[in-house]
């Protein structure tokens, strides 16, 4: 039996996901490490085996970070023309900040939305063939 249909969804997926909490109860922790998902919720017991966020969070974070860092570097180069070491000192910390800080909350949000909408891997079966 699907563990996701046994209990009603009570947590707001936006709040639970961004806080990295269980998508069902909104209380239990979702991650065991930085990005390692726990086996189940310690509060409501939801089995997290269904979770597969894939590369979605990383793609969105890299796209945002790339836009911000490249735009800032180009503006700085055009306006101030600093030496290369200044670019390294400025942009390496900004890259780390704009990639690592939002990655965990965004992965939590995508997992919560996946749970809320009962998203699962696409399958081809007899009913799907024309």
Contact map, one row per residue, 1 for C-alpha under 8 A:
1110000000000000000000000000000000000000000000000000000000000000000000000000000000000000000000000000000000000000000000000000000000
1111110000000000000000000000000000000000000000000000000000000000000000000000000000000000000000000000000000000000000000000000000000
1111111000000000000000000000000000000000000001100000000000000000000000000000000000000000000000000000000000000000000000000000000000
0111111100000000000000000000000000000000000001000000000000000000000000000000000000000000000000000000000000000000001001000000000000
0111111100000000000000000000000000000000000000000000000000000000000000000000000000000000000000000000000000000000000000000000000000
0111111100000000000000000000000000000000000000000000000000000000000000000000000000000000000000000000000000000000000000000000000000
0011111110000000000000000000000000000000000000000000000000000000000000000000000000000000000000000000000000000000000000000000000000
0001111111000000000000010000000000000000000000000000000000000000000000000000000000000000000000000000000000000000000000000000000000
0000001111100000000000111000000000000000000000000000000000000000000000000000000000000000000000000000000000000000000100000000000000
0000000111110000000000011100000000000000000000000000000000000000000000000000000000000000000000000000000000000000000000000000000000
0000000011111011000000111100000000000000000000000000000000000000000000000000000000000000000000000000000000000000000000000000000000
0000000001111111000000100100000000000000000000000000000000000000000000000000000000000000000000000000000000000000000000000000000000
0000000000111111100000100000000000000000000000000000000000000000000000000000000000000000000000000000000000001001100100000000000000
0000000000011111110000000000000000000000000000000000000000000000000000000000000000000000000000000000000000001001100000000000000000
0000000000111111111000000100000000000000000000000000000000000000000000000000000000000000000000000000000000000000000000000000000000
0000000000111111111111100110000000000000000000000000000000000000000000000000000000000000000000000000000000011001000000000000000000
0000000000001111111111100000000000000000000000000000000000000000000000000000000000000000000000000000000011111111100000000000000000
0000000000000111111110000000000000000000000000000000000000000000000000000000000000000000000000000000000011011000000000000000000000
0000000000000011111110000000000000000000000000000000000000000000000000000000000000000000000000000000000010010000000000000000000000
0000000000000001111111000000111000000000000000000000000000000000000000000000000000000000000000000000000110011000000000000000000000
0000000000000001111111100111110000000000000000000000000000000000000000000000000000000000000000000000000000010000000000000000000000
0000000000000001100111111111110000000000100001000000000000000000000000000000000000000000000000000000000000000001000000000000000000
0000000010111001100011111100000000000000000000000000000000000000000000000000000000000000000000000000000000000011101100000000000000
0000000111100000000001111100000000000000000101000000000000000000000000000000000000000000000000000000000000000000001000000000000000
0000000011100000000001111111000000000000001100000000000000000000000000000000000000000000000000000000000000000000000000000000000000
0000000001110011000011111111000000000000000000000000000000000000000000000000000000000000000000000000000000000000000000000000000000
0000000000000001000011001111100000000000001000000000000000000000000000000000000000000000000000000000000000000000000000000000000000
0000000000000000000011001111110000000000111100000000000000000000000000000000000000000000000000000000000000000000000000000000000000
0000000000000000000111000011111100000100110000000000000000000000000000000000000000000000000000000000000000000000000000000000000000
0000000000000000000111000001111100001101100000000000000000000000000000000000000000000000000000000000000000010000000000000000000000
0000000000000000000100000000111111111100000000000000000000000000000000000000000000000000000000000000000000000000000000000000000000
0000000000000000000000000000111111111100000000000000000000000000000000000000000000000000000000000000000000000000000000000000000000
0000000000000000000000000000001111111000000000000000000000000000000000000000000000000000000000000000000000000000000000000000000000
0000000000000000000000000000001111110000000000000000000000000000000000000000000000000000000000000000000100000000000000000000000000
0000000000000000000000000000001111111000000000000000000000000000000000000000000000000000000000000000000100100000000000000000000000
0000000000000000000000000000001111111100000000000000000000000000000000000000000000000000000000000000000000000000000000000000000000
0000000000000000000000000000011110111110000000010000000000000000000000000000000000000000000000000000000000000000000000000000000000
0000000000000000000000000000111100011111100000010000000000000000000000000000000000000000000000000000000000000000000000000000000000
0000000000000000000000000000000000001111100000111000000000000000000000000000000000000000000000000000000000000000000000000000000000
0000000000000000000000000000010000000111110011111000000000000000000000000000000000000000000000000000000000000000000000000000000000
0000000000000000000001000001110000000111111111110000000000000000000000000000000000000000000000000000000000000000000000000000000000
0000000000000000000000000001100000000001111110000000000000000000000000000000000000000000000000000000000000000000000000000000000000
0000000000000000000000001011000000000000111110000000000000000000000000000000000000000000000000000000000000000000000000000000000000
0000000000000000000000011001000000000000111111000000000000000000000000000000000000000000000000000000000000000000000000000000000000
0000000000000000000000000000000000000001111111100000000000000000000000000000000000000000000000000000000000000000000000000000000000
0011000000000000000001010000000000000001100111110000000000000000000000000000000000000000000000000000000000000000000000000000000000
0010000000000000000000000000000000000011100011111100000000000000000000000000000000000000000000000000000000000000000000000000000000
0000000000000000000000000000000000001111100001111110000000000000000000000000000000000000000000000000000000000000000000000000000000
0000000000000000000000000000000000000011000000111110000000000000000000000000000000000000000000000000000000000000000000000000000000
0000000000000000000000000000000000000000000000111111000000000000000000000000000000000000000000000000000000000000000000010000000000
0000000000000000000000000000000000000000000000011111100000000000000000000000000000000000000000000000000000000010011000000000000000
0000000000000000000000000000000000000000000000000111110000000000000000000000000000000000000000000000000000000010000000000000000000
0000000000000000000000000000000000000000000000000011111110000000000000000000000000000000000000000000000000100110010000000000000000
0000000000000000000000000000000000000000000000000001111110000000000000000000000000000000000000000000000000000000000000000000000000
0000000000000000000000000000000000000000000000000000111111100000000000000000000000000000000000000000000000000000000000000000000000
0000000000000000000000000000000000000000000000000000111111110000000000000000000000000000000000000000000000100100000000000000000000
0000000000000000000000000000000000000000000000000000111111111000000000000000000000000000000000000000001001100100000000000000000000
0000000000000000000000000000000000000000000000000000001111111100000000000000000000000000000000000000001000000000000000000000000000
0000000000000000000000000000000000000000000000000000001111111110000000000000000000000000000000000000000000000000000000000000000000
0000000000000000000000000000000000000000000000000000000111111111000000000000000000000000000000000000000000000000000000000000000000
0000000000000000000000000000000000000000000000000000000011111111100000000000000000000000000000000110011000000000000000000000000000
0000000000000000000000000000000000000000000000000000000001111111110000000000000000000000000000000010000000000000000000000000000000
0000000000000000000000000000000000000000000000000000000000111111111000000000000000000000000000000000000000000000000000000000000000
0000000000000000000000000000000000000000000000000000000000011111111100000000000000000000000000000100000000000000000000000000000000
0000000000000000000000000000000000000000000000000000000000001111111110000000000000000000000000100110000000000000000000000000000000
0000000000000000000000000000000000000000000000000000000000000111111111000000000000000000000000000000000000000000000000000000000000
0000000000000000000000000000000000000000000000000000000000000011111111100000000000000000000000000000000000000000000000000000000000
0000000000000000000000000000000000000000000000000000000000000001111111110000000000000000000000000000000000000000000000000000000000
0000000000000000000000000000000000000000000000000000000000000000111111111000000000000000001001100000000000000000000000000000000000
0000000000000000000000000000000000000000000000000000000000000000011111111100000000000000000000000000000000000000000000000000000000
0000000000000000000000000000000000000000000000000000000000000000001111111110000000000000000000000000000000000000000000000000000000
0000000000000000000000000000000000000000000000000000000000000000000111111111000000000000000000000000000000000000000000000000000000
0000000000000000000000000000000000000000000000000000000000000000000011111111100000000010001000000000000000000000000000000000000000
0000000000000000000000000000000000000000000000000000000000000000000001111111110000000000000000000000000000000000000000000000000000
0000000000000000000000000000000000000000000000000000000000000000000000111111111000000000000000000000000000000000000000000000000000
0000000000000000000000000000000000000000000000000000000000000000000000011111111111000000000000000000000000000000000000000000000000
0000000000000000000000000000000000000000000000000000000000000000000000001111111111000000000000000000000000000000000000000000000000
0000000000000000000000000000000000000000000000000000000000000000000000000111111110000000000000000000000000000000000000000000000000
0000000000000000000000000000000000000000000000000000000000000000000000000011111110000000000000000000000000000000000000000000000000
0000000000000000000000000000000000000000000000000000000000000000000000000001111111000000000000000000000000000000000000000000000000
0000000000000000000000000000000000000000000000000000000000000000000000000001111111100000000000000000000000000000000000000000000000
0000000000000000000000000000000000000000000000000000000000000000000000000001100111110110000000000000000000000000000000000000000000
0000000000000000000000000000000000000000000000000000000000000000000000000000000011111110000000000000000000000000000000000000000000
0000000000000000000000000000000000000000000000000000000000000000000000000000000001111111000000000000000000000000000000000000000000
0000000000000000000000000000000000000000000000000000000000000000000000000000000000111111100000000000000000000000000000000000000000
0000000000000000000000000000000000000000000000000000000000000000000000000000000001111111110000000000000000000000000000000000000000
0000000000000000000000000000000000000000000000000000000000000000000000001000000001111111111000000000000000000000000000000000000000
0000000000000000000000000000000000000000000000000000000000000000000000000000000000011111111100000000000000000000000000000000000000
0000000000000000000000000000000000000000000000000000000000000000000000000000000000001111111110000000000000000000000000000000000000
0000000000000000000000000000000000000000000000000000000000000000000000000000000000000111111111000000000000000000000000000000000000
0000000000000000000000000000000000000000000000000000000000000000000010001000000000000011111111100000000000000000000000000000000000
0000000000000000000000000000000000000000000000000000000000000000000000000000000000000001111111110000000000000000000000000000000000
0000000000000000000000000000000000000000000000000000000000000000000000000000000000000000111111111000000000000000000000000000000000
0000000000000000000000000000000000000000000000000000000000000000000010000000000000000000011111111100000000000000000000000000000000
0000000000000000000000000000000000000000000000000000000000000000100010000000000000000000001111111110000000000000000000000000000000
0000000000000000000000000000000000000000000000000000000000000000000000000000000000000000000111111111100000000000000000000000000000
0000000000000000000000000000000000000000000000000000000000000000000000000000000000000000000011111111100000000000000000000000000000
0000000000000000000000000000000000000000000000000000000000001001100000000000000000000000000001111111110000000000000000000000000000
0000000000000000000000000000000000000000000000000000000000001100100000000000000000000000000000111111111000000000000000000000000000
0000000000000000000000000000000000000000000000000000000000000000000000000000000000000000000000011111111100000000000000000000000000
0000000000000000000000000000000000000000000000000000000000000000000000000000000000000000000000011111111110000000000000000000000000
0000000000000000000000000000000000000000000000000000000000001000000000000000000000000000000000000111111111000000000000000000000000
0000000000000000000000000000000000000000000000000000000011001000000000000000000000000000000000000011111111100000000000000000000000
0000000000000000000100000000000001100000000000000000000000000000000000000000000000000000000000000001111111110000000000000000000000
0000000000000000111100000000000000000000000000000000000000000000000000000000000000000000000000000000111111111000000000000000000000
0000000000000000110000000000000000000000000000000000000010000000000000000000000000000000000000000000011111111100000000000000000000
0000000000000000100000000000000000100000000000000000100110000000000000000000000000000000000000000000001111111110000000000000000000
0000000000000001111110000000010000000000000000000000000000000000000000000000000000000000000000000000000111111111000000000000000000
0000000000001101110100000000000000000000000000000000000000000000000000000000000000000000000000000000000011111111100000000000000000
0000000000000000100000000000000000000000000000000000100110000000000000000000000000000000000000000000000001111111110000000000000000
0000000000000000100000100000000000000000000000000011100000000000000000000000000000000000000000000000000000111111111000000000000000
0000000000001101100001100000000000000000000000000000000000000000000000000000000000000000000000000000000000011111111100000000000000
0000000000001100100000100000000000000000000000000000000000000000000000000000000000000000000000000000000000001111111110000000000000
0000000000000000000000000000000000000000000000000010100000000000000000000000000000000000000000000000000000000111111111110000000000
0001000000000000000000110000000000000000000000000010000000000000000000000000000000000000000000000000000000000011111111100000000000
0000000010001000000000100000000000000000000000000000000000000000000000000000000000000000000000000000000000000001111111100000000000
0000000000000000000000000000000000000000000000000000000000000000000000000000000000000000000000000000000000000000111111100000000000
0001000000000000000000000000000000000000000000000000000000000000000000000000000000000000000000000000000000000000011111110000000000
0000000000000000000000000000000000000000000000000000000000000000000000000000000000000000000000000000000000000000011111111000000000
0000000000000000000000000000000000000000000000000100000000000000000000000000000000000000000000000000000000000000010001111100000000
0000000000000000000000000000000000000000000000000000000000000000000000000000000000000000000000000000000000000000000000111110000000
0000000000000000000000000000000000000000000000000000000000000000000000000000000000000000000000000000000000000000000000011111000000
0000000000000000000000000000000000000000000000000000000000000000000000000000000000000000000000000000000000000000000000001111100000
0000000000000000000000000000000000000000000000000000000000000000000000000000000000000000000000000000000000000000000000000111111110
0000000000000000000000000000000000000000000000000000000000000000000000000000000000000000000000000000000000000000000000000011111110
0000000000000000000000000000000000000000000000000000000000000000000000000000000000000000000000000000000000000000000000000001111110
0000000000000000000000000000000000000000000000000000000000000000000000000000000000000000000000000000000000000000000000000001111110
0000000000000000000000000000000000000000000000000000000000000000000000000000000000000000000000000000000000000000000000000001111111
0000000000000000000000000000000000000000000000000000000000000000000000000000000000000000000000000000000000000000000000000001111111
0000000000000000000000000000000000000000000000000000000000000000000000000000000000000000000000000000000000000000000000000000000111
